[in-house]
Amino acid sequence: MGVERRKRKVMSMGVMGVALDPEETETFVIRKLVDFTGRDVLDVGCGDGRMTWRFAASTHSILGIDPVAASIAAARASIPDELRAKVRFEVADITTAEAPVAAFDVAVFSWSLC
């Protein structure tokens, strides 16, 4: 397994070290549906950033929001140096958050509607 794939696998580990989407099916489907290249992205319910890292490199910018402060702290702590200029995480609830109209080109809701 290559270094990049190993990094992605580690980043997709969920609670108690359980691999989430180890086959990367979710990632494959999202990339088939959306071209993130150069886009400003809102990642709703981002948690610890498990999906954020799968498309962040190709975006113009990405804002991950989640109402759980501990998840946001974990996401912030794991931002790779090369993505710090374009990725940020905020504690927020999408039902009450106020974002400027047309602030984002794409919104991702991975596991947020469960």
N, C-alpha and C positions, 0 to 999 in steps of 0.2 A: 504494500500500500504506500503510495507516494506521500511526501510531506504535506502537500496542500490538502489531499483527501483526509489525511490523519487529523489535520487542524480542523477541517470541517466536521469530522466525526466527533471530536472532542467538544466543539462548540454546539453540537446538537444534543449533547447529553442533558437530560432533564433531571428532575428531582430524584435523589438517591442514585444517581449514576445510570439511570435507565436510558438507553439510546432511543431518541425520538426520531423517527423517519430515517433509520439507518440506510435504507435503500435510496434515499434522497428523492423519493417519488413526489413528495409535496413540492420540493424545490423545482423539479423538472416541470411539473404542471404549471406552477406560478410563472416560470420563465417562458413557457410556451404561450401563456396568455398575455403577458405583459413585457414590454421592452423597457427596462429601467434606465437605459443609456441616456445620460445627461438629464434625467428627470429629478424633480424635487418630490421626495416621497415621504408620506406620513405612515408610520408603522404603528397601527392601533393595537393595544394590548401586547406590546413587544416583549413583556416579561424581561428575561435576562439577555435579550437580544438574539435568541437562538435562530431566528429567521433573518434578522437584520444583516448578519454577516454574510448571508448567502447571496445578497445582491448589492450590498453597500458600495463595493468598489466601482461599480459601473454608474452609480447615480451622480447627480450634481450635488445633492444634499439629501440627508435623511434625518427625520425627527421621529424618534421612538417614544411613545407615551404609554404609560401603564399606571393604574391607581395604586399599585403596591410599591411602596418606597424601597423595600429590601431588594426587589427585583431590579428596580432602576439603579440602585447602588451597585449591584452585581454587573449590570450592563455597562455602566460607566467605568467600572474597574477593569473591564475586559476590552475596552476600545483599543484596537491595534494602533500604534503610533502613526502609521501611514494613512489612517482614516480619521484621525482626530479633527482635522479641518472641516470635514463634511458630515460627520455623524454626531448627533447629540441626543441625549435622553432626558426626559422630563417626567416628573410625577404628575399625572393628570388623568382625568376620567373623560372619555370621549363624549359622554352625555352632557357634560358641563363645560368642557374646554371651549375657549373662544379662539378661533383661528381666522385670520383675514380671508375673505373670499378669494378664491383662486390662488391661495398660497402654495398649493400642492398640485402636481400633475397626476399623482397616483396615490391611492390609499390602499394599504394592505391590512387585512383583518385575518390573521392566521390564528385560529383557535379562540378568537375574541367573541364569538357569538354563541359559544356553548352554554 
